[in-house]
Amino acid sequence: MAARTPASTGRFLNSLYKWYYNSAGFNKMGLMRDDVLYEDQDVKEAIRRLPERMYNDRMFRIKRALDLSMKHQILPKEHWTKYEEDVRYLEPYLKEVIRERKEREEWAKK
């Protein structure tokens, strides 16, 4: 059996990520990964910092998903969030919030 090359390993991992993403199911309701994060204090602060348009888009996706869930439905396949199109829109804000919190904790130790 031939050894796997880094390129084939990368393709394998990417296909595994796609499979896991689709099996999670949130994309079938039009949600993105950052829409389903557990809302601890850091995530809540990051959400508060979102630009109005991004916040409104997030709220629309969540409300639509709640409505679909109550009706025990999913979106038509052409409206599912695709793995390649899922943007980690909250990540830069969350990183900044965590950095600030850690900095405050360091100052508090002094």
C-alpha positions in Angstrom: 0.0 0.0 0.0 1.4 3.4 -1.0 2.0 6.0 1.6 -0.4 9.0 1.6 1.0 12.2 0.3 0.2 15.4 2.1 -2.1 16.5 -0.7 -4.2 13.3 -0.5 -4.3 13.6 3.3 -5.5 17.2 2.9 -8.3 16.1 0.5 -9.3 13.3 2.9 -9.5 15.7 5.8 -11.4 18.3 3.8 -14.0 15.6 2.7 -14.2 14.5 6.4 -14.9 18.1 7.5 -17.6 18.5 4.8 -19.2 15.2 5.9 -19.2 16.3 9.5 -20.5 19.8 8.6 -23.4 18.3 6.7 -24.2 15.7 9.3 -24.4 18.3 12.1 -27.6 19.5 10.4 -27.6 23.2 11.2 -26.8 24.1 7.6 -30.1 22.5 6.5 -31.9 25.3 8.3 -29.7 28.0 6.8 -27.5 28.5 9.9 -23.8 29.1 9.9 -21.2 27.6 12.4 -21.0 30.9 14.3 -24.8 31.0 14.7 -24.7 27.9 16.8 -21.9 28.7 19.2 -22.6 28.3 22.9 -23.2 31.9 24.1 -20.9 32.4 27.1 -19.9 35.9 28.2 -17.2 36.2 25.5 -19.5 35.2 22.7 -22.3 37.5 23.9 -19.9 40.4 23.9 -18.6 39.5 20.4 -22.2 39.4 19.2 -22.9 42.8 20.7 -19.9 44.2 18.7 -21.2 43.0 15.4 -22.0 45.6 12.8 -25.8 46.1 12.5 -26.1 44.4 9.1 -24.2 41.2 10.4 -26.3 41.2 13.6 -29.5 41.5 11.6 -28.5 38.7 9.2 -27.6 36.5 12.2 -31.0 37.1 13.9 -32.8 36.4 10.6 -31.1 33.0 10.2 -31.7 32.1 13.9 -35.4 33.1 13.7 -35.9 31.2 10.5 -34.3 28.1 12.0 -36.5 28.3 15.1 -39.6 28.6 12.9 -38.4 25.6 10.8 -37.7 23.6 13.9 -41.1 24.3 15.3 -42.7 23.1 12.0 -40.3 20.0 11.9 -39.1 21.2 8.5 -35.8 22.0 6.7 -35.0 24.3 3.9 -35.0 23.1 0.3 -31.5 21.8 -0.5 -30.6 24.7 -2.7 -31.0 27.0 0.3 -28.8 25.0 2.7 -25.6 26.7 3.9 -22.7 25.2 1.9 -19.5 24.3 3.7 -17.5 26.4 1.3 -19.7 29.5 1.8 -19.8 29.3 5.6 -17.9 32.3 6.9 -16.6 32.5 10.5 -18.0 36.1 10.8 -17.9 36.2 14.6 -14.3 34.9 14.9 -12.4 38.3 14.6 -14.7 39.9 17.2 -14.5 36.9 19.5 -10.7 36.8 19.3 -10.6 40.5 20.2 -13.0 40.0 23.2 -10.9 37.1 24.5 -7.7 39.0 24.1 -9.1 42.0 26.0 -10.4 39.7 28.8 -7.1 38.0 29.2 -5.4 41.4 29.3 -7.7 42.6 32.0 -7.1 39.4 34.0 -3.3 39.9 33.7 -3.7 43.5 35.0 -5.9 42.3 37.9 -3.1 39.9 39.0 -0.6 42.8 39.4 
